[in-house]
Amino acid sequence: MRLLLIEDDTMLGSSLKKALEKHAYGVDWMQDGETGLAAMQDSSFAVVVLDVNLPKMSGLEVLRATRRDKNLVPILLLTARDTPLHKVEGLDSGADDYLVKPFDLDELLARLRALVRRSEGRVDTILKCADVEVDPAAKVVRKASNQVMMTAKEFQLLKLLMERAGKYVTKSDIEYALYSAESAVESNTTEVTIYNLRKKLGSDFIKSIRGVGYMVDA
């Protein structure tokens, strides 16, 4: 899942990027408001984590400009200011959620999952296709009620396909969703991951058409 992090604190930004990537997010990290806004205008993201206090352009200015552009990407604000006035200002400017520093990583991850789920119009937290279930919160995959062990990228690719069940997902869309812009992606990475998923879930679970993409049935 492609995520945009806009945070000027080098230590916090670096640690957040590493932590989110361990949870299989593809993270693009920008360190000022102008660059962050440009990234949102040039690319699409599943969710944005936006600090309020940024150089060149504040987080609230970035937020308002994004909404003026009719960009409805889910945005979670990070701030050190914990007052009702600041929360109201952020939410009224178009933020979808608000988290005060310092925060717990598990809470951030849960809020991100909720934002993405809401933006996709999903209510159920468990993804189900045939006899396969994916629990995004617990990072657990089950087939016929038996747990199946997954690597982080296998889990995220399976989750992406099940979120878009019934539709073909292209290789380029998969790479865009799972890897950050600066990541070097081997040409056969997606094929290898699909091969491993088929070994674990059954050769017929993931369908493919050369030149079109991959799909699981709804």
C-alpha positions in Angstrom: 0.0 0.0 0.0 1.5 3.3 -1.1 1.7 5.9 1.8 3.0 9.5 1.7 4.7 10.7 4.9 5.3 14.5 5.2 7.4 15.1 8.3 10.4 17.4 8.7 11.7 15.9 11.9 14.6 13.7 10.6 14.7 11.3 13.5 10.9 10.8 13.7 10.5 10.6 9.9 13.3 8.1 9.5 11.9 5.8 12.3 8.4 6.1 11.0 9.4 5.2 7.5 11.3 2.1 8.7 8.4 1.1 10.9 5.8 1.5 8.2 7.9 -0.3 5.7 8.2 -3.3 8.1 4.4 -3.4 8.0 4.6 -3.6 4.2 3.7 0.0 3.3 5.5 1.6 0.4 6.5 4.9 2.0 7.4 8.1 0.1 8.9 10.6 2.7 8.9 14.3 2.1 10.4 16.8 4.5 8.6 20.1 3.7 5.1 21.2 2.8 5.8 22.3 -0.7 7.4 19.0 -1.7 4.7 17.1 0.0 1.9 19.0 -1.8 3.7 18.5 -5.1 4.0 14.7 -4.4 0.2 14.5 -3.8 -0.4 16.4 -7.1 1.9 14.2 -9.1 1.1 10.8 -7.7 -1.8 8.9 -6.0 -1.5 7.5 -2.5 -3.8 5.2 -0.4 -3.2 7.4 2.7 -1.2 10.5 3.8 0.5 11.1 7.2 0.9 14.9 7.5 2.7 16.8 10.2 1.2 20.2 11.0 4.5 22.2 11.6 6.4 22.1 8.4 8.9 24.4 6.6 8.0 26.3 3.5 4.3 25.5 3.8 2.5 24.4 7.0 0.6 21.2 7.2 -2.7 23.0 7.4 -1.9 24.9 4.2 -1.0 21.7 2.5 -4.2 20.2 3.7 -6.4 23.1 2.5 -4.6 23.1 -0.9 -5.2 19.4 -1.3 -8.9 19.7 -0.6 -9.2 22.7 -3.0 -7.7 20.4 -5.7 -10.6 18.0 -5.0 -8.1 15.4 -3.8 -10.0 13.1 -1.4 -7.0 11.0 -0.2 -7.4 10.1 3.5 -5.1 12.4 5.5 -4.0 11.8 9.1 -2.6 14.9 10.9 0.3 14.7 13.3 0.8 17.5 15.8 2.4 18.2 19.2 -0.5 20.6 20.0 -3.2 18.9 22.0 -6.0 21.5 22.4 -9.6 21.3 21.1 -9.1 24.4 19.1 -6.2 22.9 17.1 -8.0 19.7 16.6 -11.1 21.5 15.3 -9.0 23.6 13.0 -7.3 20.5 11.5 -10.6 18.6 11.0 -12.4 21.6 9.6 -9.5 22.1 7.1 -10.2 18.6 5.7 -8.3 16.2 7.8 -9.8 12.7 8.3 -8.1 12.0 11.6 -5.8 13.5 14.1 -3.0 12.1 16.2 -1.0 13.9 18.9 2.7 13.4 19.4 4.1 11.4 21.1 2.0 8.5 19.9 2.0 4.7 19.9 2.9 3.0 16.6 0.1 0.4 17.0 -2.5 3.2 17.3 -1.1 4.9 14.2 -1.3 1.7 12.3 -4.9 1.0 13.5 -6.0 4.6 12.5 -4.4 4.2 9.0 -6.2 0.9 8.5 -9.5 2.5 9.5 -8.9 5.4 7.1 -8.2 3.2 4.2 -11.1 0.9 5.0 -13.4 3.8 5.2 -12.2 5.3 1.9 -12.8 2.0 0.2 -16.3 1.8 1.5 -15.6 -1.4 3.6 -17.1 -2.1 7.0 -15.9 -5.6 7.7 -12.3 -5.6 8.9 -11.7 -9.2 7.6 -11.2 -9.8 3.9 -12.7 -13.0 2.6 -12.4 -14.7 -0.8 -13.4 -18.4 -1.2 -11.8 -20.2 1.8 -9.1 -17.6 2.3 -9.3 -14.9 5.0 -7.0 -12.0 5.6 -7.0 -10.1 8.9 -5.1 -6.8 8.3 -5.0 -5.9 11.9 -3.5 -9.1 13.2 -1.5 -9.7 10.0 -2.9 -13.2 9.8 -3.9 -15.3 6.7 -6.1 -18.3 7.0 -7.0 -21.0 4.5 -9.9 -23.3 5.5 -9.5 -21.9 9.0 -5.8 -22.9 9.1 -3.2 -20.2 9.5 -0.8 -19.7 6.6 2.6 -18.1 7.2 3.4 -15.1 4.9 6.3 -12.7 4.4 5.5 -9.0 4.6 5.3 -8.6 0.8 3.3 -11.7 0.3 0.8 -10.5 2.9 0.5 -7.1 1.4 0.2 -8.3 -2.2 -2.5 -10.8 -1.2 -4.3 -8.1 0.8 -4.2 -5.8 -2.3 -5.7 -8.4 -4.6 -8.4 -9.3 -2.1 -9.3 -5.6 -1.6 -9.8 -5.5 -5.3 -11.4 -8.9 -5.7 -13.1 -9.5 -9.0 -10.9 -7.0 -10.8 -7.5 -7.5 -12.5 -4.6 -5.6 -11.0 -1.7 -4.8 -13.3 1.9 -5.5 -12.4 2.7 -1.8 -12.5 -0.2 -1.1 -10.1 1.1 -3.7 -7.7 4.7 -2.3 -7.8 3.3 1.2 -7.3 1.2 0.2 -4.3 3.8 -1.9 -2.6 7.1 0.0 -3.1 8.2 3.6 -2.5 9.4 5.7 -5.4 13.1 5.2 -4.5 12.9 1.5 -4.1 14.7 -0.7 -6.6 12.3 -3.4 -7.7 13.6 -6.5 -9.5 11.8 -7.2 -12.8 10.5 -10.6 -11.5 9.7 -9.6 -8.0 5.9 -9.6 -8.5 6.0 -12.9 -10.4 8.0 -14.6 -7.6 5.6 -13.4 -5.0 2.6 -14.6 -6.9 4.3 -18.0 -7.4 4.9 -18.2 -3.6 1.3 -17.2 -2.9 -0.1 -19.9 -5.3 2.1 -22.5 -3.5 0.6 -21.6 -0.2 -3.1 -20.9 -1.2 -3.6 -23.1 -4.3 -2.6 -22.7 -7.9 -6.1 -21.6 -8.9 -6.6 -19.0 -6.2 -4.9 -16.2 -8.1 -5.8 -15.9 -11.8 -3.6 -14.2 -14.3 -3.8 -13.0 -17.9 -0.5 -12.1 -19.6 -0.4 -8.4 -20.3 -3.5 -7.7 -18.2 -2.7 -8.6 -14.5 -3.7 -10.7 -11.6 -7.0 -11.3 -9.8 -8.8 -13.3 -7.1 -12.5 -14.0 -7.6 -14.9 -11.9 -5.5 
